[in-house]
Amino acid sequence: MALLDYYRTELKRMAWRIHYHVKKEQNAELLSNFEPIMACPGFSQDSDNRLILRQLLNSLSSEIGKEIIYQLYILGKKERDVAAELQMTQQAVNRWKNKMLKEMKQKIEKSNS
């Protein structure tokens, strides 16, 4: 039985590691989709990017989600600082961020099709 428990525990650890790495890659891909929006080589493109970003932020379904995205990406604050300011856990801020980025991605894909 002890050997069976050991293997069960090891399999759970391996599954967790694989899941962690997959989620990490997905988050990196999600963020990389917004790099063209954040790039600003010229004045007119910078203005266009700001307008697009403002429209995307305003179209988000949640006020708290808008605030979190604004503070993280526009003001450049860290999740830890935003969490303290909004009196929530860093994990909650991270979940809101991912939820709002996913919503923004869907809106971009919908407008491009």
DSSP file (Angstrom, degrees, kcal/mol; ACC not computed):
  #  RESIDUE AA STRUCTURE BP1 BP2  ACC     N-H-->O    O-->H-N    N-H-->O    O-->H-N    TCO  KAPPA ALPHA  PHI   PSI    X-CA   Y-CA   Z-CA
    1    1 A M     >        0   0    0      0, 0.0     4,-2.5     0, 0.0     5,-0.2   0.000 360.0 360.0 360.0 -39.9    0.0    0.0    0.0
    2    2 A A  H  >  +     0   0    0      1,-0.2     4,-2.2     2,-0.2     5,-0.1   0.896 360.0  49.7 -62.0 -39.3    2.8    2.4    0.8
    3    3 A L  H  > S+     0   0    0      2,-0.2     4,-2.3     1,-0.2    -1,-0.2   0.894 109.9  50.8 -66.2 -39.9    4.3    2.0   -2.6
    4    4 A L  H  > S+     0   0    0      2,-0.2     4,-2.3     1,-0.2    -2,-0.2   0.907 110.5  49.0 -63.3 -43.2    0.9    2.5   -4.3
    5    5 A D  H  X S+     0   0    0     -4,-2.5     4,-2.5     2,-0.2    -2,-0.2   0.892 109.4  53.3 -63.0 -40.1    0.4    5.8   -2.3
    6    6 A Y  H  X S+     0   0    0     -4,-2.2     4,-2.5    -5,-0.2    -2,-0.2   0.941 111.5  44.4 -60.6 -48.2    3.9    6.9   -3.2
    7    7 A Y  H  X S+     0   0    0     -4,-2.3     4,-2.6     1,-0.2    -2,-0.2   0.882 111.8  53.0 -65.6 -38.1    3.2    6.4   -7.0
    8    8 A R  H  X S+     0   0    0     -4,-2.3     4,-2.1     2,-0.2    -1,-0.2   0.929 111.0  47.0 -61.3 -45.3   -0.2    8.1   -6.7
    9    9 A T  H  X S+     0   0    0     -4,-2.5     4,-2.2     2,-0.2    -2,-0.2   0.911 112.2  49.8 -62.8 -43.8    1.4   11.1   -5.0
   10   10 A E  H  X S+     0   0    0     -4,-2.5     4,-2.5     1,-0.2    -2,-0.2   0.899 109.7  50.9 -64.2 -40.5    4.2   11.3   -7.7
   11   11 A L  H  X S+     0   0    0     -4,-2.6     4,-2.5     1,-0.2    -1,-0.2   0.896 109.3  51.0 -63.7 -39.8    1.6   11.1  -10.5
   12   12 A K  H  X S+     0   0    0     -4,-2.1     4,-2.4     2,-0.2    -2,-0.2   0.910 110.3  49.7 -62.9 -41.9   -0.4   13.9   -8.9
   13   13 A R  H  X S+     0   0    0     -4,-2.2     4,-2.5     2,-0.2    -2,-0.2   0.920 111.5  48.1 -62.9 -44.0    2.8   16.0   -8.7
   14   14 A M  H  X S+     0   0    0     -4,-2.5     4,-2.4     1,-0.2    -2,-0.2   0.917 111.8  49.8 -63.6 -42.2    3.7   15.3  -12.3
   15   15 A A  H  X S+     0   0    0     -4,-2.5     4,-2.5     1,-0.2    -1,-0.2   0.901 110.7  50.2 -63.3 -40.1    0.1   16.2  -13.4
   16   16 A W  H  X S+     0   0    0     -4,-2.4     4,-2.8     2,-0.2    -2,-0.2   0.924 110.3  49.7 -63.8 -44.4    0.2   19.4  -11.5
   17   17 A R  H  X S+     0   0    0     -4,-2.5     4,-2.4     2,-0.2    -2,-0.2   0.920 112.2  47.4 -61.4 -44.0    3.6   20.4  -13.0
   18   18 A I  H  X S+     0   0    0     -4,-2.4     4,-2.3     2,-0.2    -1,-0.2   0.936 113.2  48.3 -62.4 -46.0    2.3   19.7  -16.5
   19   19 A H  H  X S+     0   0    0     -4,-2.5     4,-2.5     1,-0.2    -2,-0.2   0.907 110.8  51.9 -59.9 -42.9   -0.9   21.7  -15.8
   20   20 A Y  H  X S+     0   0    0     -4,-2.8     4,-2.3     1,-0.2    -2,-0.2   0.925 110.8  46.6 -60.5 -46.8    1.2   24.6  -14.4
   21   21 A H  H  X S+     0   0    0     -4,-2.4     4,-2.1     2,-0.2    -1,-0.2   0.874 111.9  50.7 -66.7 -37.3    3.4   24.8  -17.5
   22   22 A V  H  X S+     0   0    0     -4,-2.3     4,-2.4     2,-0.2    -1,-0.2   0.936 111.9  47.0 -64.6 -46.2    0.5   24.6  -19.9
   23   23 A K  H  X S+     0   0    0     -4,-2.5     4,-2.4     1,-0.2    -2,-0.2   0.885 110.5  53.4 -62.6 -38.6   -1.3   27.4  -18.0
   24   24 A K  H  X S+     0   0    0     -4,-2.3     4,-2.0    -5,-0.2    -1,-0.2   0.915 110.4  46.6 -63.2 -43.3    1.9   29.5  -18.0
   25   25 A E  H  X S+     0   0    0     -4,-2.1     4,-2.5     2,-0.2    -2,-0.2   0.907 111.1  52.0 -64.4 -42.4    2.2   29.1  -21.7
   26   26 A Q  H  X S+     0   0    0     -4,-2.4     4,-2.4     1,-0.2    -2,-0.2   0.908 110.3  48.3 -62.0 -41.9   -1.4   30.0  -22.3
   27   27 A N  H  X S+     0   0    0     -4,-2.4     4,-2.3     2,-0.2    -1,-0.2   0.892 110.7  51.0 -65.7 -39.1   -1.1   33.2  -20.2
   28   28 A A  H  X S+     0   0    0     -4,-2.0     4,-2.1     1,-0.2    -2,-0.2   0.908 111.8  47.5 -64.4 -41.0    2.1   34.2  -22.1
   29   29 A E  H  X S+     0   0    0     -4,-2.5     4,-1.2     2,-0.2    -2,-0.2   0.892 110.1  53.2 -65.7 -39.4    0.3   33.7  -25.4
   30   30 A L  H  < S+     0   0    0     -4,-2.4     3,-0.4     1,-0.2     4,-0.3   0.919 112.0  44.4 -62.3 -44.2   -2.7   35.7  -24.2
   31   31 A L  H >< S+     0   0    0     -4,-2.3     3,-1.5     1,-0.2     4,-0.3   0.863 107.4  58.7 -69.6 -35.2   -0.4   38.6  -23.2
   32   32 A S  H >< S+     0   0    0     -4,-2.1     3,-1.0     1,-0.3    -1,-0.2   0.766  93.8  67.2 -67.2 -23.2    1.6   38.4  -26.4
   33   33 A N  T 3< S+     0   0    0     -4,-1.2    -1,-0.3    -3,-0.4     4,-0.2   0.727 100.6  50.1 -66.7 -20.0   -1.7   39.0  -28.4
   34   34 A F  T <> S+     0   0    0     -3,-1.5     4,-1.7    -4,-0.3     3,-0.4   0.475  82.5  92.8 -97.7  -3.3   -1.8   42.5  -26.9
   35   35 A E  H <> S+     0   0    0     -3,-1.0     4,-1.4    -4,-0.3    -1,-0.2   0.891  82.6  54.1 -59.1 -41.3    1.7   43.5  -27.8
   36   36 A P  H  4 S+     0   0    0      0, 0.0    -1,-0.2     0, 0.0    -2,-0.1   0.866 108.0  51.3 -62.0 -32.5    0.8   45.1  -31.1
   37   37 A I  H  4 S+     0   0    0     -3,-0.4    -2,-0.2    -4,-0.2    16,-0.2   0.884 111.7  46.3 -68.8 -37.0   -1.8   47.3  -29.3
   38   38 A M  H  < S+     0   0    0     -4,-1.7    -1,-0.2    -3,-0.1    -3,-0.1   0.657  90.4 100.6 -82.3 -15.4    0.8   48.5  -26.8
   39   39 A A     <  -     0   0    0     -4,-1.4    10,-0.1    -5,-0.2     0, 0.0  -0.452  48.3-176.8 -71.1 142.4    3.5   49.2  -29.4
   40   40 A C        +     0   0    0     -2,-0.1     6,-0.1     1,-0.1    -1,-0.1  -0.544  18.7 156.4-142.9  75.9    3.8   52.9  -30.3
   41   41 A P  S    S+     0   0    0      0, 0.0     2,-0.3     0, 0.0    -1,-0.1   0.807  70.1  23.2 -71.5 -29.7    6.3   53.7  -33.1
   42   42 A G  S  > S-     0   0    0      1,-0.1     4,-2.6     0, 0.0     5,-0.2  -0.865  79.6-108.3-136.3 169.3    4.7   57.0  -34.2
   43   43 A F  H  > S+     0   0    0     -2,-0.3     4,-2.5     2,-0.2     5,-0.2   0.938 116.4  44.4 -63.0 -49.0    2.5   59.7  -32.9
   44   44 A S  H  > S+     0   0    0      1,-0.2     4,-2.5     2,-0.2    -1,-0.2   0.902 116.1  47.0 -66.6 -39.0   -0.6   58.9  -35.0
   45   45 A Q  H  > S+     0   0    0      2,-0.2     4,-3.0     1,-0.2    -1,-0.2   0.887 110.4  54.0 -67.6 -36.4   -0.2   55.2  -34.3
   46   46 A D  H  X S+     0   0    0     -4,-2.6     4,-2.4     2,-0.2    -2,-0.2   0.921 110.2  46.6 -61.0 -43.8    0.2   56.0  -30.6
   47   47 A S  H  X S+     0   0    0     -4,-2.5     4,-2.3     2,-0.2    -2,-0.2   0.910 112.8  49.5 -64.7 -42.2   -3.0   58.0  -30.7
   48   48 A D  H  X S+     0   0    0     -4,-2.5     4,-2.8     2,-0.2    -2,-0.2   0.924 111.0  49.9 -61.3 -44.6   -4.8   55.2  -32.5
   49   49 A N  H  X S+     0   0    0     -4,-3.0     4,-2.9     1,-0.2    -2,-0.2   0.905 110.5  49.4 -62.2 -41.7   -3.5   52.6  -30.0
   50   50 A R  H  X S+     0   0    0     -4,-2.4     4,-2.6     2,-0.2    -1,-0.2   0.906 111.9  48.8 -63.8 -40.7   -4.7   54.8  -27.1
   51   51 A L  H  X S+     0   0    0     -4,-2.3     4,-2.5     2,-0.2    -2,-0.2   0.929 113.1  46.7 -64.7 -45.3   -8.1   55.1  -28.6
   52   52 A I  H  X S+     0   0    0     -4,-2.8     4,-2.6     1,-0.2    -2,-0.2   0.929 114.1  48.1 -61.2 -45.8   -8.4   51.4  -29.3
   53   53 A L  H  X S+     0   0    0     -4,-2.9     4,-2.7     1,-0.2    -2,-0.2   0.903 111.3  50.0 -63.5 -41.3   -7.2   50.6  -25.8
   54   54 A R  H  X S+     0   0    0     -4,-2.6     4,-2.6     2,-0.2    -1,-0.2   0.913 111.6  48.6 -63.7 -42.5   -9.7   53.1  -24.3
   55   55 A Q  H  X S+     0   0    0     -4,-2.5     4,-1.5     2,-0.2    -2,-0.2   0.908 112.0  49.3 -63.8 -41.3  -12.5   51.6  -26.3
   56   56 A L  H  X S+     0   0    0     -4,-2.6     4,-0.5     2,-0.2    -2,-0.2   0.932 112.1  48.0 -62.8 -45.1  -11.5   48.1  -25.2
   57   57 A L  H >< S+     0   0    0     -4,-2.7     3,-1.2     1,-0.2    -2,-0.2   0.922 111.7  49.7 -61.4 -44.0  -11.4   49.2  -21.6
   58   58 A N  H 3< S+     0   0    0     -4,-2.6    -1,-0.2     1,-0.2    -2,-0.2   0.769 106.7  56.7 -67.2 -24.5  -14.7   50.9  -21.8
   59   59 A S  H 3< S+     0   0    0     -4,-1.5    -1,-0.2    -3,-0.2    -2,-0.2   0.553  79.9 114.9 -85.3  -6.3  -16.3   47.8  -23.4
   60   60 A L    <<  -     0   0    0     -3,-1.2     6,-0.1    -4,-0.5    40,-0.0  -0.336  67.7-133.5 -66.4 147.9  -15.4   45.5  -20.5
   61   61 A S  S    S+     0   0    0      1,-0.1     2,-0.4    39,-0.1    -1,-0.1   0.648  82.6  58.6 -79.0 -16.2  -18.3   44.1  -18.6
   62   62 A S     >  -     0   0    0      1,-0.1     4,-2.2     2,-0.0     5,-0.1  -0.950  61.5-152.7-124.6 133.3  -17.0   44.7  -15.1
   63   63 A E  H  > S+     0   0    0     -2,-0.4     4,-2.3     2,-0.2     5,-0.2   0.901 103.0  49.6 -65.7 -41.0  -16.0   48.0  -13.4
   64   64 A I  H  > S+     0   0    0      1,-0.2     4,-2.3     2,-0.2    -1,-0.2   0.879 110.0  52.0 -67.4 -35.6  -13.5   46.2  -11.1
   65   65 A G  H  > S+     0   0    0      2,-0.2     4,-2.5     1,-0.2     5,-0.2   0.903 108.6  50.6 -64.1 -41.7  -12.0   44.4  -14.1
   66   66 A K  H  X S+     0   0    0     -4,-2.2     4,-2.6     1,-0.2    -2,-0.2   0.928 111.0  49.2 -59.2 -45.6  -11.6   47.7  -15.9
   67   67 A E  H  X S+     0   0    0     -4,-2.3     4,-2.6     1,-0.2    -2,-0.2   0.897 111.2  48.8 -63.4 -41.6   -9.8   49.2  -12.8
   68   68 A I  H  X S+     0   0    0     -4,-2.3     4,-2.5     2,-0.2     5,-0.2   0.935 113.4  45.8 -65.8 -46.5   -7.5   46.2  -12.5
   69   69 A I  H  X>S+     0   0    0     -4,-2.5     4,-2.8     2,-0.2     5,-0.7   0.917 113.4  51.2 -61.9 -43.0   -6.5   46.2  -16.2
   70   70 A Y  I  X>S+     0   0    0     -4,-2.6     5,-2.1    -5,-0.2     4,-1.6   0.940 113.8  42.9 -59.7 -48.9   -6.0   50.0  -16.0
   71   71 A Q  I  <5S+     0   0    0     -4,-2.6     6,-2.6     3,-0.2    -1,-0.2   0.882 119.1  43.5 -68.5 -37.3   -3.8   49.9  -12.9
   72   72 A L  I  <5S+     0   0    0     -4,-2.5    -2,-0.2     4,-0.2    -1,-0.2   0.936 129.0  21.1 -73.5 -46.5   -1.8   46.9  -14.2
   73   73 A Y  I  <5S+     0   0    0     -4,-2.8    -3,-0.2    -5,-0.2    -2,-0.2   0.795 131.0  35.8-100.0 -30.9   -1.2   47.8  -17.8
   74   74 A I  I  <<S+     0   0    0     -4,-1.6    -3,-0.2    -5,-0.7    -4,-0.1   0.907 130.0  30.4 -88.1 -47.7   -1.7   51.6  -18.0
   75   75 A L  S   <S-     0   0    0     -5,-2.1    -3,-0.2     2,-0.0    -4,-0.2   0.652 100.4-132.3 -86.1 -15.5   -0.2   52.6  -14.7
   76   76 A G        +     0   0    0     -6,-0.4    -4,-0.2     1,-0.2    -3,-0.1   0.750  47.1 158.3  74.3  24.6    2.3   49.7  -14.6
   77   77 A K        -     0   0    0     -6,-2.6     2,-0.2     1,-0.1    -1,-0.2  -0.375  41.8-110.3 -77.9 160.7    1.5   48.6  -11.0
   78   78 A K     >  -     0   0    0      1,-0.1     4,-2.4    -2,-0.1     3,-0.3  -0.578  23.8-115.5 -88.1 154.6    2.2   45.1   -9.7
   79   79 A E  H  > S+     0   0    0      1,-0.2     4,-2.7    -2,-0.2     5,-0.2   0.881 116.3  56.3 -54.9 -40.1   -0.6   42.7   -8.9
   80   80 A R  H  > S+     0   0    0      1,-0.2     4,-2.0     2,-0.2    -1,-0.2   0.903 109.0  45.5 -60.1 -43.3    0.5   42.8   -5.2
   81   81 A D  H  > S+     0   0    0     -3,-0.3     4,-2.3     2,-0.2    -1,-0.2   0.896 113.0  49.2 -69.1 -41.1    0.1   46.6   -5.1
   82   82 A V  H  X S+     0   0    0     -4,-2.4     4,-2.5     1,-0.2    -2,-0.2   0.908 110.2  52.4 -64.0 -41.4   -3.3   46.5   -6.9
   83   83 A A  H  X>S+     0   0    0     -4,-2.7     5,-2.5    -5,-0.2     4,-0.6   0.916 110.3  47.3 -61.3 -43.9   -4.5   43.8   -4.5
   84   84 A A  H ><5S+     0   0    0     -4,-2.0     3,-0.6     3,-0.2    -1,-0.2   0.913 113.2  48.7 -64.3 -42.0   -3.6   45.8   -1.5
   85   85 A E  H 3<5S+     0   0    0     -4,-2.3    -2,-0.2     1,-0.2    -1,-0.2   0.877 117.1  40.5 -66.2 -38.4   -5.2   49.0   -2.8
   86   86 A L  H 3<5S-     0   0    0     -4,-2.5    -1,-0.2    -5,-0.2    -2,-0.2   0.391 110.5-121.9 -91.8   3.0   -8.4   47.2   -3.7
   87   87 A Q  T <<5S+     0   0    0     -3,-0.6     2,-0.3    -4,-0.6    -3,-0.2   0.939  72.8 111.7  54.9  54.4   -8.4   45.1   -0.5
   88   88 A M  S   <S-     0   0    0     -5,-2.5    -1,-0.2    -6,-0.1    -2,-0.1  -0.900  72.6 -84.5-142.1 171.9   -8.4   41.7   -2.2
   89   89 A T     >  -     0   0    0     -2,-0.3     4,-1.9     1,-0.1     5,-0.1  -0.384  32.4-119.8 -78.0 158.7   -6.0   38.9   -2.6
   90   90 A Q  H  > S+     0   0    0      1,-0.2     4,-2.5     2,-0.2     5,-0.2   0.860 116.1  57.7 -64.2 -34.4   -3.3   38.8   -5.3
   91   91 A Q  H  > S+     0   0    0      2,-0.2     4,-2.3     1,-0.2    -1,-0.2   0.893 104.7  50.4 -63.0 -39.4   -4.9   35.6   -6.6
   92   92 A A  H  > S+     0   0    0      2,-0.2     4,-2.5     1,-0.2    -1,-0.2   0.907 110.1  49.8 -65.6 -40.8   -8.2   37.4   -7.0
   93   93 A V  H  X S+     0   0    0     -4,-1.9     4,-2.8     1,-0.2    -2,-0.2   0.921 110.5  50.6 -62.1 -43.4   -6.5   40.2   -8.9
   94   94 A N  H  X S+     0   0    0     -4,-2.5     4,-2.5     2,-0.2    -2,-0.2   0.898 110.7  48.5 -62.4 -41.1   -4.8   37.7  -11.1
   95   95 A R  H  X S+     0   0    0     -4,-2.3     4,-2.5     2,-0.2    -1,-0.2   0.919 112.4  48.0 -65.6 -43.4   -8.1   35.9  -11.9
   96   96 A W  H  X S+     0   0    0     -4,-2.5     4,-2.7     2,-0.2     5,-0.2   0.923 111.5  51.5 -61.3 -43.7   -9.8   39.2  -12.7
   97   97 A K  H  X S+     0   0    0     -4,-2.8     4,-2.7     1,-0.2     5,-0.2   0.945 112.2  45.0 -58.5 -49.9   -6.8   40.2  -15.0
   98   98 A N  H  X S+     0   0    0     -4,-2.5     4,-2.2     1,-0.2    -1,-0.2   0.890 113.2  50.9 -63.4 -39.5   -7.0   36.9  -16.9
   99   99 A K  H  X S+     0   0    0     -4,-2.5     4,-2.0     2,-0.2    -1,-0.2   0.917 113.5  44.4 -63.7 -43.8  -10.8   37.1  -17.2
  100  100 A M  H  X S+     0   0    0     -4,-2.7     4,-2.7     2,-0.2    -2,-0.2   0.878 112.1  51.8 -71.2 -38.2  -10.6   40.6  -18.6
  101  101 A L  H  X S+     0   0    0     -4,-2.7     4,-2.6    -5,-0.2    -1,-0.2   0.900 110.2  49.8 -63.7 -39.3   -7.7   39.9  -20.9
  102  102 A K  H  X S+     0   0    0     -4,-2.2     4,-2.3    -5,-0.2    -2,-0.2   0.916 111.2  48.9 -64.1 -42.2   -9.7   36.9  -22.3
  103  103 A E  H  X S+     0   0    0     -4,-2.0     4,-2.0     2,-0.2    -2,-0.2   0.907 111.8  49.1 -63.6 -41.5  -12.7   39.2  -22.7
  104  104 A M  H  X S+     0   0    0     -4,-2.7     4,-2.4     2,-0.2    -2,-0.2   0.912 109.9  51.7 -63.6 -42.2  -10.6   41.8  -24.5
  105  105 A K  H  X S+     0   0    0     -4,-2.6     4,-2.7     1,-0.2     5,-0.2   0.916 109.1  50.2 -60.9 -43.5   -9.1   39.1  -26.8
  106  106 A Q  H  X S+     0   0    0     -4,-2.3     4,-2.3     1,-0.2    -1,-0.2   0.889 110.2  50.2 -63.0 -39.2  -12.6   37.8  -27.7
  107  107 A K  H  X S+     0   0    0     -4,-2.0     4,-2.1     2,-0.2    -1,-0.2   0.893 111.6  48.3 -66.3 -39.4  -13.7   41.4  -28.6
  108  108 A I  H  X S+     0   0    0     -4,-2.4     4,-1.8     2,-0.2    -2,-0.2   0.938 113.1  47.1 -65.3 -46.7  -10.6   41.9  -30.8
  109  109 A E  H  X S+     0   0    0     -4,-2.7     4,-1.0     1,-0.2    -2,-0.2   0.884 112.2  51.0 -62.8 -38.0  -11.2   38.6  -32.6
  110  110 A K  H  < S+     0   0    0     -4,-2.3     3,-0.3     1,-0.2    -1,-0.2   0.894 111.2  47.3 -66.3 -40.0  -14.9   39.4  -33.0
  111  111 A S  H  < S+     0   0    0     -4,-2.1    -1,-0.2     1,-0.2    -2,-0.2   0.783 110.3  53.3 -73.9 -25.8  -14.1   42.8  -34.5
  112  112 A N  H  <        0   0    0     -4,-1.8    -1,-0.2     1,-0.2    -2,-0.2   0.674 360.0 360.0 -81.0 -17.3  -11.4   41.4  -36.8
  113  113 A S     <        0   0    0     -4,-1.0    -1,-0.2    -3,-0.3    -2,-0.2   0.464 360.0 360.0 -98.6 360.0  -13.8   38.8  -38.3
